[in-house]
């Protein structure tokens, strides 16, 4: 069992979640993340590091800890056979191919071009809102 210490900022954030009536959603999201295995393409990790560092200014130590936590129980497919899909952004072909190679069932994205694909092979491509709505209708034991 872990003993967890919440900083004052974490306590403030928890109060904000409660005030905005988002706490149940945040709790469900955490439940989903710990009960499912993430498939994370290495290019996505590199992009996340860049955003956290260059755009948000997150300290390197925090970025390293976050990436370690995120990837701890995730599938990180190394070799990827590129899928034959016709999209403009060729970097997204690597993302979709890696997800397929990692046997992902769902890709959650805000990318409009990928969302237009809908399904690639048997893998669904959905928006965060679509994913959330699907989760709300799913029984807890199927999460």
C-alpha positions as CSV (number, residue, x, y, z in Angstrom):
1,X,0.0,0.0,0.0
2,X,1.3,3.5,-0.8
3,X,1.1,6.4,1.4
4,X,0.2,9.4,-0.8
5,X,0.9,13.0,0.2
6,X,-1.2,15.6,-1.7
7,X,0.4,19.0,-2.1
8,X,-1.6,22.1,-1.4
9,X,-1.9,22.6,-5.2
10,X,-3.2,19.1,-5.6
11,X,-5.8,19.7,-2.9
12,X,-6.8,23.0,-4.7
13,X,-7.1,21.1,-8.0
14,X,-9.3,18.5,-6.3
15,X,-11.6,21.2,-5.0
16,X,-11.8,22.8,-8.4
17,X,-12.7,19.4,-10.0
18,X,-15.4,19.0,-7.4
19,X,-16.7,22.5,-7.8
20,X,-16.9,22.0,-11.6
21,X,-18.6,18.6,-11.0
22,X,-15.8,16.9,-12.9
23,X,-14.5,14.8,-10.0
24,X,-16.6,11.7,-11.0
25,X,-15.3,12.0,-14.5
26,X,-11.7,12.4,-13.4
27,X,-12.1,9.4,-11.1
28,X,-13.5,7.3,-13.9
29,X,-10.7,8.4,-16.2
30,X,-8.1,7.3,-13.6
31,X,-10.0,4.0,-13.2
32,X,-9.9,3.5,-17.0
33,X,-6.2,4.2,-17.2
34,X,-5.3,1.7,-14.5
35,X,-7.6,-1.0,-15.8
36,X,-6.5,-0.8,-19.5
37,X,-3.2,-1.2,-21.1
38,X,-2.1,1.8,-23.2
39,X,-0.4,1.4,-26.5
40,X,1.9,4.3,-27.0
41,X,3.8,4.9,-30.2
42,X,7.4,6.2,-29.5
43,X,6.8,9.3,-31.7
44,X,3.9,10.2,-29.5
45,X,6.2,10.1,-26.4
46,X,8.7,12.3,-28.2
47,X,6.0,14.8,-29.1
48,X,4.6,14.8,-25.5
49,X,8.1,15.5,-24.1
50,X,8.5,18.4,-26.6
51,X,5.2,19.9,-25.7
52,X,5.7,19.6,-22.0
53,X,9.2,21.1,-22.3
54,X,9.1,23.7,-25.0
55,X,5.5,24.8,-24.9
56,X,4.6,24.5,-21.3
57,X,8.0,24.8,-19.6
58,X,7.7,21.7,-17.4
59,X,11.0,20.9,-15.6
60,X,12.9,18.0,-17.1
61,X,12.8,16.0,-13.9
62,X,9.0,16.1,-13.9
63,X,8.8,15.2,-17.5
64,X,11.0,12.2,-17.0
65,X,9.0,11.0,-14.0
66,X,5.7,11.5,-15.9
67,X,6.9,9.6,-18.9
68,X,8.2,6.8,-16.7
69,X,4.8,6.6,-15.0
70,X,2.9,6.7,-18.3
71,X,5.0,4.0,-20.0
72,X,5.4,1.8,-16.9
73,X,2.7,-0.7,-17.9
74,X,2.1,0.4,-21.5
75,X,2.9,-1.4,-24.7
76,X,5.6,0.4,-26.6
77,X,5.7,-1.2,-30.0
78,X,9.2,-0.8,-31.6
79,X,9.0,-2.2,-35.1
80,X,6.0,-1.1,-37.1
81,X,4.9,-2.2,-40.6
82,X,3.3,0.9,-42.1
83,X,-0.5,0.6,-42.8
84,X,-1.7,1.3,-46.2
85,X,-3.9,4.3,-45.5
86,X,-4.3,7.4,-47.6
87,X,-3.9,10.5,-45.4
88,X,-2.1,13.8,-45.8
89,X,-0.1,13.8,-42.5
90,X,2.4,10.9,-43.0
91,X,3.4,11.1,-39.3
92,X,-0.1,9.9,-38.5
93,X,0.5,6.8,-40.6
94,X,3.2,5.8,-38.1
95,X,0.8,6.5,-35.2
96,X,-2.0,4.4,-36.6
97,X,0.4,1.7,-37.7
98,X,2.0,1.5,-34.3
99,X,-1.5,1.3,-32.7
100,X,-2.4,-1.6,-35.1
101,X,0.9,-3.3,-34.4
102,X,0.3,-3.0,-30.6
103,X,-3.2,-4.6,-31.1
104,X,-5.0,-1.5,-29.9
105,X,-8.8,-1.7,-30.2
106,X,-9.4,2.0,-30.1
107,X,-7.4,5.2,-30.9
108,X,-8.6,8.3,-29.1
109,X,-7.7,11.5,-31.0
110,X,-8.8,15.0,-31.8
111,X,-7.2,14.8,-35.3
112,X,-10.0,15.5,-37.8
113,X,-8.4,13.6,-40.7
114,X,-7.9,10.5,-38.5
115,X,-11.5,10.8,-37.2
116,X,-12.8,10.7,-40.8
117,X,-11.2,7.3,-41.2
118,X,-13.5,5.9,-38.5
119,X,-12.1,2.4,-38.5
120,X,-8.8,1.0,-39.8
121,X,-8.9,-2.7,-40.1
122,X,-10.8,-3.5,-36.9
123,X,-9.5,-0.6,-34.8
124,X,-11.9,2.2,-34.1
125,X,-10.8,5.8,-34.2
126,X,-12.8,8.1,-31.9
127,X,-12.7,11.5,-30.4
128,X,-12.2,12.0,-26.7
129,X,-15.9,12.9,-26.4
130,X,-17.0,9.8,-28.3
131,X,-14.8,7.7,-26.1
132,X,-16.2,9.3,-23.0
133,X,-19.8,8.8,-24.1
134,X,-19.1,5.1,-24.9
135,X,-17.6,4.6,-21.5
136,X,-20.6,6.1,-19.7
137,X,-22.9,3.5,-21.3
138,X,-20.5,0.6,-20.5
139,X,-21.1,-1.5,-17.3
140,X,-18.3,-1.0,-14.7
141,X,-17.2,-4.6,-14.9
142,X,-16.5,-4.2,-18.7
143,X,-14.1,-1.2,-18.2
